[in-house]
Amino acid sequence: MNDSKVKLIGILFFLLCLGIMGAIWYLDRELRASREQFNELEQSRANLVRDRNALREQIDVFNAAFRNLEGHNVRPAASDMDFLSEAQMVVNPRINNNEIVIITQRQHGVRDGRTSISLTLRGNYYSFMEILAGWRNLHTTARVAELSMSSSRTPQPQIRGEIQADVVLEAIIAQ
């Protein structure tokens, strides 16, 4: 072989090796980028699985709560006056033989389909607990929206167990 052919083959071989090294470098860089992207996607998948499982747990909690609520019936009052009279029947000392007396009574009126009554009650603690139980058994579904109890503020000598309670009783009104 002549010298120019050997040089040409040497140059071609050198360029081939240089091309192979360049391709290896390029493919290595692409492989690293793909691995980084794979790791990011794997982390995103793990986060999504965790979030999905958390949402499933919340759905299970909500479904259990709704199943629990299905057994409860909401009985709205026919009118705010019916609710007022039914709540007063429970408090009336002549009917229930309790010692609690209504000091003030203020009706808030109907708003958002609900009505509420503010009461200030004074008397024996245990009688007050009977009134709370009586309100729980009303024909109308009612809730105690606010309650504060303290020792009775009467000028008379304190009777043991006498309290004063400020109560806001709330109910849904049929529309």
Buried (B, 14 or more C-beta within 10 A) or exposed (E): EEEEEEEEEEEEEEEEEEEEEEEEEEEEEEEEEEEEEEEEEEEEEEEEEEEEEEEEEEEEEEEEEEEEEEEEEEEBBEEBEBBBEBBBEBBBEEEBEBBBEEEEBEEBEBEEEBBBBBBBBBBBBEBBEBBBEBBEEBEBBBEEBEEEEEEBEEEEEEEEEBBBBBBBBBBBBEE
